[in-house]
């Protein structure tokens, strides 16, 4: 008979894994389960190898980009002088260190460095329809589904821009790449024990536009939802320009009430704010769409970039969202931060309600 052409004693693999007519019902089911498990393991292994290779290629590309910036900063360019002159004519205020990269991709708008790991170019594609163009595209505009993408923004960055809040996005990658380590600044995270030490080591961040270098002092961080079903989602990413002092105070009141920590860094109307945003699911779980956002303000003209890091403290009762309290417990204890951290906030504090979903009104 055909089923006996293979000697199972001489083929232990067949005997263990391949179903045949001699098997009992239980043995048949067991072999099917084992085969499915083997197929799944092989597929997962291929995904891991592919992801590893992709990550290595991404690391290599970013290392090369950083090398280009260092060379340009020293006055060495890979493009010919005529191209350098052309770029300088198009962008007369551009910093030398960005000339080669700008020649490769004119969506380059700057460079962000935060903590020990975040060190990337920042990109922006013009047009409202292109706001998330670089969500899954690398510096060379190569698209990878669910890939690490790039660090990107959707604000216009021009020389001496008067935009009050620049919002920059990046993926929270399991590999620790892109904006994953932003959450090191969150005391309500999986590595809360290291929060104080990490902040004391890195109390500022560096954001250089094409045209000027800038140091920013970190002053707040929030863990927030994005969908109405989980509670009121404060739209921190929509606040770009403050047309009045009250609009600025309304924004700051909402951020400070929600901040998981306070640094002692003061903020005032007219400051340039930078917001760094990434996905983060702990402790509510990945079935709730949540973000961690870090806030910093630019060092003012004539101000020392030094920060008194000993003023850092964890907020014991940040304003979280409804679903957080349902899953984790607790409730908001009310506004508990030092109002002097936001200059002149006391003039508006009784008019600003962080739980009010209405747009801010103009105060005379």
Beta strands, then each sheet from edge to edge (+ up, - down):
strand 1: 108-114
strand 2: 118-123
strand 3: 151-153
strand 4: 165-169
strand 5: 204-209
strand 6: 215-225
strand 7: 261-262
strand 8: 273-279
strand 9: 290-298
strand 10: 313-314
sheet 1: 1+ 2- 3- 4+ 8+ 9- 6+ 5- 1+
sheet 2: 7+ 10-
end
